[in-house]
Amino acid sequence: MTETAPGATTERDYSKTLFLPQTEFPMRAGLPQREPEWLKRWEDMDLYKKLREESRDKPKFTLHDGPPYANGNIHIGHALNKTLKDLVSRSMQMLGYNSAYVPGWDCHGLPIEWKIEEQYRAKGKNKDEVPINEFRAECRTFAEHWIDVQREEFKRLGVMGDWDNPYLTMSFDAEAQIARELMKVAASGQLYRGSKPVMWSVVERTALAEAEIEYQDYESDAIWVKFPVLGVGPSPTWGDGSEKSSAQQRLAGASVVIWTTTPWTIPGNRAVSFSSRIGYGLYEVTTAENDFGPQPGEKLIFADNLAEESATKAKLTFTRLGDVSANELASMTLHHPLRGVGGGYDFLVPLLDGDHVTDDAGTGFVHTAPGHGADDFDIWMAKGRDIAAKGIDTTIPFTVDDAGFYTKDAPGFGPDAEGGPARIIDDKGKKGDANNRVIKALIDADKLFARGRLKHQYPHSWRSKKPIIFRNTPQWFVYMDRDFSAAGDTLRARALNAIDATKFYPAAGQNRLRAMIADRPDWVLSRQRAWGVPITVFVNKDTGEILVNEAVSQRIAQAFEDEGSDAWFAEGAKARFLGNDVSDHDNWEQVTDILDVWFDSGATHSFVLRNEQKWPDLKFPASMYLEGSDQHRGWFHSSLLESCATNGHAPYESVLTHGFTMDKNGYKMSKSLGNTIAPQDIIKKFGADILRLWAATIDYAEDHRIGDEILANTVESYRKIRNSFRWLLGNLAHYKAEEAVGYTDMPELEKLILHRLSVLDEQVRAAYKTYDYKRVVSLVGNFMNLELSAFYFDIRKDALYCDPISSNTRKSALTVLDQLYSCLTAWLAPILVFTMEEVWLERNPVDGSSVHARIFPDLPAKWRNDALAEKWQKIRAVRRVVTGALEIERKNKVIGSSLEAAPVVEISDAALYEAVKDQPFADLCITSGIDLRKVESVNANAFTLDDVPGVAVGFARAEGTRCARSWKVTKDVGADAEYPDLTPRDAQAMRERIAAGMTA
């Protein structure tokens, strides 16, 4: 604007007389350096406490924090999770709720204990030689350290909460309440000690929950094994002198063939399962080309769909002799393939009809070891009476110990075997010698049909990353199907009813959780570890009865309140807790197993949400639980069961689930792959607001990606938002509240923008209420980029910069900018927490002021004007034709600026002409003039757009002289003798500036 305007009669620089944007708001954000300043400001003003005080009488919205483990720096998954929680908490606060957020940490269990054991191993120290409470103290110290580290990392993300008063599962009051919840379960008759196969980590020496398992590729030994047919019919053998039936004659000497990928479980075999829905046949070997296995003449039974595949594995050919019916199979008894090995396995092996058997793979028969698998255990228990009726012992053996060695219940492979006991998995998670020794015994017994290897997904501990085994052990369980009181009032029924009463985001989460609850076995609560809340029960040594005594329970809880759960392991604890209320202390066993940490976190509702003295702003049940999709089998799951067991309903009203963060190519992040992206690095380079904006723009319900290109796009989106606010702030430097224009006195364009704010307000609130942050960013971003920067701001620059001080248009525009500022800073505050604070403080730099202390502004109902919006759709359609025509001229370098043009606009559409005829259309099109014509038909040679029929634009240059101040080209430049190089409008603006004592 410092150049001399062409055609002007004098040379003068008018640039300093324009109302140009004035702001110190920097174009470059400098977020990594500036964000800590705002964090300190919020801490100094105790913003969280201030919000609680101001919101005390508002309805409560409680997002209960699912506790992360305190055992390392946060990763990108933590960052997404905590950011989403903060988006929920902040947006609900700004929607008018008392939205308190109390962060928490899961402090017990194997993740921390494993770290301490690693330290011990590095020092050559033996954990078993350290007093248990000394070891537990080291675990507590370790957790305390990482809580402090993670707290600062979460705060750096901009997450607002009660960071000075978080909940910890290892705090004494929490441990006391966890014990109370466990004792409630015991008192209701839901707790029992039983023997079942559980997922067992040999490396970690403990039972594991489903939530502690991940599946990895693994190569297993696969074997096909022959079980000789002993008899068919009511008599298990044919040695009673009776005449054989036709089935007995036909099946004499045959073998049932099973397939398994766990050869080490063969010593635990007690049955073979089949399916009455599958067709089976009797086959005779005709040729064989193998070093071991079936020879010509042998008779074998297979599922017909798998017979040829099995024959190929054993390098032989078959002849089918006939059908084997389901009735024949059900009445059949078999020899164990290891019969005689180690002087054992002489028992009968029944065939059991099971729904879990398919003919998709294997042989159609399932080797059934009830001590090594859930399906095996379930069918063994379900068929117990039938099995016992055949004179078969139904006792489930304990064939494997906690270190993965065979026990005496595995004759030939246990402690008495030559060479000592075989081992399934060693301390480092490597395969032991069990498979090879079992396979060799089968070959020696001529019971191996074939062998091979199979690569498949196998369960591993997510901590040690080593394979686990299924092992029958005594554990503590919670019944899923025992009635509490009324018929059908089981834990499973309660949980399923609670799921139906819960709102899920996305809705698919409901079916996922329901399926898991519907099919899950009894809940295994015990862990054979040291660090955690103990299972605080006493058991009668003679009867197995659990002691239910209120006085004892109160003493335990009070001791935990005062000293923590270490009190359970202190010397004299048994006598202290039983006291005088229980006679003959020697008759009672004090349980030393540790509670599953999922019970700890599942019980957090009881010592956080219901602790009104400590956190009066929370409510029970929580408004929402929010975690990753893996928590359908984790925290969502355990919290539901724990609360249903003790309260009869869910601890939450809604559940929100997010997916996992992958790398830019869609691969899971892994240190071994070198594709991890640390949130700390993103914050150091770009700032936390960029990470938050990324979190708000992804479809978090699905698995999603992050990478350099994705972050670059996020930075560009942020830059556009920031520049819009910079322009907004710069113009608002000229705004005076006392000069604000009332709605009725505004031009239509300003009323249109206020209408759009009204519509957006409804849409943004709806999106926030449904936790659709991607839609919030899309709505607000598109509005700022397309409707403000590229339309409204562009049009109103001339009036804002050049109009006289008294101009109604200019003051109306400033009034609208003030409303835009109010709405946009509020709508984006939950997402861009630091930037919106910066924008807010540019205009409100007073102590105690914060954009986060606001609620979303209530907008006047009169702003909503659908008729006006419909009219302006027509105006903007005509304008698009004009700007399209001018863009061609600009590309062809006919003009440099649209102000050099005064196009001819022909309109044959009556409705479109009616909409634009009374508008200052040249101003709307940013031209110096416009010739608007109503015609019967438009010029076929003029510029048109297919989607705006009835409008044609012909190019024409603006006639006259360019104004030295506004650069408009008009014939009235010089009409004012005092300012011969200006338009009358600009001349009036100069006079008013001088009168106001401003730069002339």
JOTAJO-V184955 format. One record per helix or strand of 2 or more residues. SS is the DSSP state (H for helix, E for strand). FROM is the first residue (numbers start at 1). LEN is the number of residues. If there is no record, write none. Layout:
# JOTAJO-V184955
((SS & FROM & LEN) (SS & FROM & LEN))
This chain:
# JOTAJO-V184955
((H & 15 & 3) (H & 31 & 14) (H & 47 & 8) (E & 63 & 2) (E & 68 & 2) (H & 76 & 19) (E & 104 & 3) (H & 110 & 14) (H & 127 & 3) (H & 132 & 25) (H & 163 & 3) (E & 167 & 2) (H & 172 & 16) (E & 191 & 11) (E & 206 & 3) (H & 210 & 3) (E & 213 & 20) (H & 246 & 6) (E & 255 & 6) (H & 263 & 6) (E & 271 & 4) (E & 280 & 9) (E & 299 & 5) (H & 304 & 10) (E & 316 & 9) (H & 326 & 5) (E & 332 & 4) (H & 341 & 3) (E & 348 & 6) (E & 366 & 3) (H & 374 & 9) (H & 384 & 6) (E & 405 & 2) (H & 434 & 11) (E & 448 & 14) (E & 469 & 10) (H & 491 & 10) (E & 503 & 3) (H & 508 & 12) (E & 523 & 2) (E & 526 & 2) (E & 538 & 3) (H & 550 & 14) (H & 565 & 5) (H & 573 & 9) (H & 585 & 3) (E & 588 & 3) (E & 594 & 2) (H & 597 & 6) (H & 604 & 6) (E & 624 & 5) (H & 629 & 4) (H & 635 & 12) (E & 654 & 5) (E & 661 & 2) (H & 679 & 7) (H & 688 & 10) (E & 704 & 2) (H & 708 & 25) (H & 737 & 3) (H & 743 & 3) (H & 748 & 22) (H & 773 & 30) (H & 808 & 22) (H & 833 & 11) (H & 851 & 3) (H & 861 & 3) (H & 866 & 26) (H & 898 & 3) (E & 904 & 4) (H & 910 & 7) (H & 921 & 5) (E & 931 & 4) (E & 951 & 4) (E & 961 & 2) (E & 969 & 2) (H & 977 & 3) (H & 984 & 12))
